[in-house]
């Protein structure tokens, strides 16, 4: 009669530890007690830890967060910064002012020379002739007021040619080309035309010249405007200013 195979009797206290290892104490651990880490011989990889579905462990060495990407226009182009727009505006304003001064500076010089001649006349005894206020008003102050008004009208006209007729061809002025900026419609399917550029000019230059502090409010509006960082003239014309490579 065949005898059943015999098995070794397990040692008291549970299985013995492997060579070089230490077995945890038998029995359940008391509440709050963590078992000591097991020793693993060289070349031994511990089994993977269980993670519930959808759980991603945090990175061990998470560095500081990187810079946020620049906001984009509806067409996917990065929006121009306030500093770039301000510098481009200063360049364009300097060019337009220089042209206006070249046109009107001779007239201002003639008036000032007449004024100087009038107030420096002397009597035969060497004393100054007291100027006649009515003559000064007619010959100096009134022409000066008319000249300043003409200077404003001509400057606005130059701005129309520069910021409308020139701008609508490619969305750039000299200042915007220098800073690599371009005016584009909010709707990416449209192209910049005279109507949009004219509406920008109407608010930015005509409104800024006639409304007290209007130019400052218009220019600073982009600092808090979301999401397209528009000035008031951009909103009225439905345009945005973007950064381009050329």
Secondary structure as UniProt FT lines:
FT   TURN            12..13
FT   TURN            19..20
FT   TURN            31..32
FT   TURN            42..43
FT   TURN            53..54
FT   TURN            60..61
FT   TURN            74..75
FT   STRAND          78..79
FT   HELIX           82..119
FT   TURN            124..125
FT   HELIX           133..136
FT   HELIX           137..141
FT   HELIX           142..160
FT   HELIX           161..165
FT   HELIX           167..170
FT   HELIX           174..179
FT   STRAND          181..185
FT   TURN            188..189
FT   HELIX           194..201
FT   HELIX           202..207
FT   HELIX           208..210
FT   TURN            212..213
FT   HELIX           214..220
FT   HELIX           221..223
FT   TURN            226..228
FT   HELIX           232..237
FT   STRAND          239..243
//
